[in-house]
């Protein structure tokens, strides 16, 4: 006996929550093809994204953006698909206009703090690689420094890197220097010296 749509939806949901994406995907694909329902589309996109299947995830994210941009779960999946499938895959060879346009799309979805932080810092890093301080000046102000962690990032090797907050100060101070705003640069470098113990001498030199 053929399963009802309701039963198939329930089964797909169970597979997805158990992270059995190989079984969930075919069910969601058939449901989405039949219904174009927001829940089925978001469920399918979630599975594609978590499998790392961005070849299918990105086109689906575009369709969901057109058809179900008012559905919260779909919007969340779309934004994370753009972050993981595009923003985090971009490198120095990617045109900065494409980086910025994609990042703006993500922020337009009013994403949560983690998604916003990852997006902003990726733009900052790639803009710095392209020596584009105009973009850095704009994007460093899209996130509040006080919202960023002052805890140094720990690598698998056991070594510690810069904290998100100190990285932000580095972008901010250097952007101010590039723009010739030396007085404000001194203010921020002084703050950074007091908050970034391991980078204290670095910020004092900038000061």
C-alpha positions as CSV (number, residue, x, y, z in Angstrom):
1,X,0.0,0.0,0.0
2,X,1.4,3.4,-1.0
3,X,2.2,5.8,1.8
4,X,0.1,8.9,2.1
5,X,1.9,12.3,1.7
6,X,1.4,12.9,5.4
7,X,3.2,9.6,6.3
8,X,6.0,10.4,3.8
9,X,6.5,13.8,5.4
10,X,6.7,12.3,8.8
11,X,9.2,9.6,7.7
12,X,11.4,12.2,5.9
13,X,11.4,14.3,9.0
14,X,12.4,11.3,11.1
15,X,15.3,10.4,8.8
16,X,16.5,14.0,8.8
17,X,16.4,14.4,12.5
18,X,18.4,11.1,12.8
19,X,20.9,12.5,10.3
20,X,20.1,9.7,7.9
21,X,20.3,12.0,4.9
22,X,20.7,9.3,2.3
23,X,17.2,8.0,3.1
24,X,15.7,11.5,3.8
25,X,16.8,13.1,0.5
26,X,14.8,10.9,-1.9
27,X,11.7,11.3,0.2
28,X,12.1,15.0,0.4
29,X,12.9,15.3,-3.3
30,X,9.7,13.5,-4.3
31,X,7.6,15.5,-1.8
32,X,9.1,18.8,-3.0
33,X,8.5,17.9,-6.7
34,X,4.9,17.1,-5.9
35,X,4.0,19.8,-3.4
36,X,6.4,22.8,-3.7
37,X,5.6,23.0,0.0
38,X,7.9,25.3,2.1
39,X,8.5,22.7,4.8
40,X,9.5,20.0,2.2
41,X,11.8,22.5,0.4
42,X,13.4,23.6,3.7
43,X,13.8,20.0,4.8
44,X,15.4,19.0,1.5
45,X,17.8,22.0,1.5
46,X,18.8,21.2,5.1
47,X,19.7,17.7,4.0
48,X,21.7,18.8,1.0
49,X,23.5,21.4,3.0
50,X,24.5,19.0,5.8
51,X,25.6,16.5,3.3
52,X,27.8,19.2,1.7
53,X,25.9,18.7,-1.6
54,X,26.1,22.4,-2.6
55,X,25.7,21.5,-6.3
56,X,22.1,20.8,-5.5
57,X,21.7,23.0,-2.5
58,X,22.5,26.3,-4.1
59,X,19.9,26.1,-7.0
60,X,17.3,24.9,-4.5
61,X,18.2,27.8,-2.2
62,X,17.5,30.2,-5.1
63,X,14.1,28.6,-5.8
64,X,13.1,28.7,-2.1
65,X,14.2,32.4,-2.0
66,X,11.8,33.1,-4.9
67,X,8.9,31.0,-3.6
68,X,9.1,30.9,0.2
69,X,11.1,33.9,1.4
70,X,8.6,34.4,4.2
71,X,9.1,31.0,5.8
72,X,11.6,31.3,8.7
73,X,13.1,27.8,8.4
74,X,13.6,28.2,4.7
75,X,15.2,31.6,5.2
76,X,17.6,30.1,7.8
77,X,18.6,27.2,5.5
78,X,19.0,29.6,2.5
79,X,21.4,31.9,4.5
80,X,23.5,29.0,5.8
81,X,23.7,27.5,2.3
82,X,25.0,30.8,1.0
83,X,27.5,31.0,3.8
84,X,28.8,27.4,3.6
85,X,28.4,26.9,-0.2
86,X,29.5,30.3,-1.4
87,X,31.0,32.8,1.2
88,X,33.3,30.2,2.8
89,X,34.3,28.8,-0.6
90,X,35.3,32.2,-2.0
91,X,39.0,32.9,-2.2
92,X,41.3,35.7,-3.4
93,X,40.5,34.9,-7.0
94,X,36.8,35.6,-6.4
95,X,35.8,39.1,-7.6
96,X,35.1,41.2,-4.6
97,X,31.9,42.4,-6.1
98,X,30.6,38.9,-6.1
99,X,31.7,38.4,-2.4
100,X,30.0,41.6,-1.3
101,X,26.8,41.0,-3.3
102,X,26.5,37.5,-1.8
103,X,27.3,38.8,1.7
104,X,24.7,41.5,1.4
105,X,22.1,38.9,0.4
106,X,22.9,36.9,3.5
107,X,22.6,39.9,5.8
108,X,19.3,40.9,4.1
109,X,17.8,37.8,5.7
110,X,18.5,39.3,9.1
111,X,20.6,36.2,10.1
112,X,21.6,35.3,13.7
113,X,24.8,36.6,15.2
114,X,27.1,33.6,14.2
115,X,26.0,33.8,10.6
116,X,26.5,37.5,10.5
117,X,30.0,37.2,12.1
118,X,31.1,34.6,9.7
119,X,29.9,36.6,6.7
120,X,31.4,39.9,7.8
121,X,34.8,38.5,8.7
122,X,35.0,36.6,5.4
123,X,34.4,39.8,3.5
124,X,37.0,41.6,5.6
125,X,39.6,38.9,5.0
126,X,39.1,38.8,1.3
127,X,38.9,42.6,1.0
128,X,42.2,42.8,2.8
129,X,43.7,40.2,0.5
130,X,42.6,42.5,-2.4
131,X,43.9,45.6,-0.6
132,X,40.4,47.1,-0.8
133,X,40.2,49.3,2.3
134,X,37.0,51.0,1.1
135,X,35.2,47.7,1.5
136,X,36.9,47.1,4.8
137,X,35.9,50.5,6.1
138,X,32.3,49.8,5.3
139,X,32.1,46.2,6.5
140,X,34.0,46.5,9.8
141,X,31.2,48.7,11.0
142,X,28.5,46.1,10.3
143,X,29.3,44.3,13.5
144,X,29.7,45.7,17.0
145,X,33.1,45.0,18.5
146,X,31.6,44.6,22.0
147,X,29.5,41.7,20.7
148,X,32.7,39.8,19.7
149,X,34.6,37.3,21.9
150,X,37.8,38.4,23.5
151,X,38.9,34.7,24.0
152,X,41.7,33.7,21.6
153,X,40.9,31.2,19.0
154,X,42.4,27.8,19.7
155,X,43.8,25.6,16.9
156,X,44.0,21.8,16.8
157,X,47.7,22.1,17.3
158,X,47.1,23.7,20.7
159,X,48.3,27.1,19.7
160,X,46.2,30.2,20.2
161,X,45.4,32.7,17.6
162,X,43.8,36.2,17.8
163,X,40.4,36.6,19.3
164,X,37.5,37.8,17.1
165,X,37.6,41.1,19.0
166,X,41.3,41.7,18.4
167,X,41.0,40.8,14.7
168,X,38.2,43.4,14.5
169,X,40.4,46.0,16.1
170,X,43.2,45.2,13.6
171,X,40.8,45.8,10.6
172,X,39.4,48.9,12.2
173,X,42.6,50.6,13.2
174,X,44.3,49.9,9.8
175,X,41.2,51.1,7.9
176,X,41.3,54.4,9.9
177,X,45.0,54.8,9.2
178,X,44.4,54.2,5.4
179,X,41.8,56.9,5.5
180,X,44.1,59.3,7.3
181,X,41.9,59.5,10.5
182,X,44.9,59.3,12.8
183,X,43.1,60.6,15.9
184,X,40.4,58.0,15.8
185,X,42.9,55.3,15.0
186,X,44.8,56.2,18.1
187,X,41.6,55.9,20.2
188,X,40.9,52.4,18.9
189,X,44.6,51.3,19.1
190,X,44.6,52.4,22.8
191,X,41.4,50.3,23.4
192,X,42.9,47.3,21.6
193,X,46.2,47.6,23.6
194,X,44.2,47.3,26.8
195,X,42.0,44.4,25.6
196,X,44.4,42.3,23.5
197,X,47.2,41.3,25.9
198,X,49.1,39.1,23.5
199,X,48.9,41.7,20.7
200,X,49.6,44.7,23.0
201,X,52.9,45.6,21.4
202,X,51.4,45.3,17.9
203,X,48.7,47.8,18.7
204,X,51.1,50.1,20.5
205,X,53.2,50.2,17.3
206,X,50.1,51.1,15.3
207,X,49.4,53.8,17.9
